[in-house]
Amino acid sequence: MSLAANVVVALVGLLHVYILVLEMFLWDKPAGLRAFRQTPQSAAASKVLAANQGLYNGFLAAGLFWGLSLGEAGLGVKTFFLLCVLVAGLYGAATVGRKILFIQSVPAAIGLALLWLA
């Protein structure tokens, strides 16, 4: 497995830990309001839903880190979780905003390409 592929997988995992923190703990704080372009009122109304989304992002991160911990045997795990990130990013781009495509899907696609080229 190439070092570059594992670095990208780790970065995608860290990105999803960051998203978890934003959605679960900072949703109605200034950083969360800025990141998701929310008003305090809309953030308050959607705080529980955002925390649930954050938890799912945490599971994506955990899966990517699990795959990394398996070394060479983690190819299938990393592939599965990067595909999950890719699909989530495509869905988010289609339903929320195109920016999500570049934040989630593109890094996941790069990670997948590097994994399978290695």
C-alpha positions as CSV (number, residue, x, y, z in Angstrom):
1,M,0.0,0.0,0.0
2,S,1.5,3.3,-0.9
3,L,2.3,6.0,1.6
4,A,0.4,8.6,-0.4
5,A,-2.8,6.5,-0.3
6,N,-2.5,6.1,3.4
7,V,-1.9,9.8,3.9
8,V,-5.0,10.7,1.9
9,V,-7.1,8.1,3.8
10,A,-5.8,9.6,7.1
11,L,-6.6,13.1,5.9
12,V,-10.1,12.1,4.9
13,G,-10.5,10.5,8.3
14,L,-9.3,13.7,10.1
15,L,-11.7,15.8,8.0
16,H,-14.6,13.7,9.2
17,V,-13.5,14.0,12.8
18,Y,-13.5,17.8,12.2
19,I,-17.0,17.6,10.7
20,L,-18.1,15.5,13.7
21,V,-16.9,18.2,16.1
22,L,-18.6,21.0,14.0
23,E,-21.9,19.1,13.8
24,M,-22.0,17.6,17.3
25,F,-20.4,20.3,19.5
26,L,-20.1,23.6,17.5
27,W,-23.3,23.6,15.4
28,D,-24.8,26.6,17.2
29,K,-21.5,28.3,18.0
30,P,-19.8,30.9,15.8
31,A,-17.5,28.3,14.1
32,G,-20.5,26.0,13.2
33,L,-22.7,28.9,12.2
34,R,-20.0,30.1,9.8
35,A,-19.1,26.7,8.4
36,F,-22.7,25.8,7.6
37,R,-24.0,29.3,6.9
38,Q,-26.7,29.0,9.6
39,T,-28.6,31.6,11.5
40,P,-28.7,31.1,15.3
41,Q,-32.4,30.3,15.0
42,S,-32.0,27.6,12.3
43,A,-29.1,26.1,14.1
44,A,-31.1,25.9,17.3
45,A,-34.0,24.2,15.4
46,S,-31.7,21.6,13.8
47,K,-29.2,21.0,16.5
48,V,-30.3,17.4,17.3
49,L,-30.3,16.5,13.6
50,A,-26.9,17.9,13.2
51,A,-25.5,16.0,16.1
52,N,-26.9,12.8,14.6
53,Q,-25.1,13.7,11.3
54,G,-21.9,14.3,13.2
55,L,-22.1,10.9,14.8
56,Y,-22.3,9.3,11.3
57,N,-19.3,11.3,10.2
58,G,-17.5,9.9,13.3
59,F,-18.3,6.4,12.1
60,L,-16.8,7.2,8.7
61,A,-13.6,8.4,10.4
62,A,-13.5,5.4,12.7
63,G,-13.8,3.1,9.7
64,L,-11.0,4.8,7.8
65,F,-8.7,4.7,10.9
66,W,-9.6,1.0,11.4
67,G,-8.6,0.3,7.8
68,L,-5.3,2.1,8.3
69,S,-4.6,0.1,11.5
70,L,-5.0,-3.1,9.5
71,G,-2.1,-2.3,7.2
72,E,-2.1,-4.3,4.0
73,A,-5.1,-6.2,5.1
74,G,-7.1,-3.0,5.4
75,L,-7.6,-2.4,1.6
76,G,-11.2,-3.6,1.6
77,V,-12.1,-1.6,4.7
78,K,-10.5,1.6,3.4
79,T,-12.2,1.1,0.1
80,F,-15.6,0.6,1.7
81,F,-15.4,3.6,3.9
82,L,-14.0,5.8,1.1
83,L,-16.9,4.7,-1.1
84,C,-19.2,5.7,1.7
85,V,-17.6,9.1,2.0
86,L,-17.8,9.5,-1.8
87,V,-21.5,8.6,-1.9
88,A,-22.3,10.9,1.1
89,G,-20.4,13.7,-0.7
90,L,-22.3,13.2,-3.9
91,Y,-25.6,13.2,-2.1
92,G,-24.7,16.3,-0.2
93,A,-23.6,18.0,-3.3
94,A,-26.9,17.2,-5.0
95,T,-29.1,18.2,-2.1
96,V,-27.2,20.8,-0.1
97,G,-24.5,22.5,-2.2
98,R,-21.8,21.8,-4.7
99,K,-19.1,22.8,-2.3
100,I,-19.6,19.4,-0.6
101,L,-18.5,17.7,-3.7
102,F,-15.0,19.2,-3.4
103,I,-14.8,18.9,0.4
104,Q,-15.9,15.2,0.6
105,S,-16.1,13.5,-2.7
106,V,-13.0,14.6,-4.5
107,P,-10.6,13.7,-1.6
108,A,-12.4,10.3,-1.3
109,A,-12.0,9.7,-5.0
110,I,-8.3,10.6,-4.9
111,G,-7.9,8.2,-2.0
112,L,-9.6,5.4,-3.9
113,A,-7.5,6.0,-7.0
114,L,-4.3,6.0,-4.9
115,L,-5.4,2.8,-3.1
116,W,-6.1,0.9,-6.3
117,L,-3.1,2.2,-8.2
118,A,-0.7,1.1,-5.4
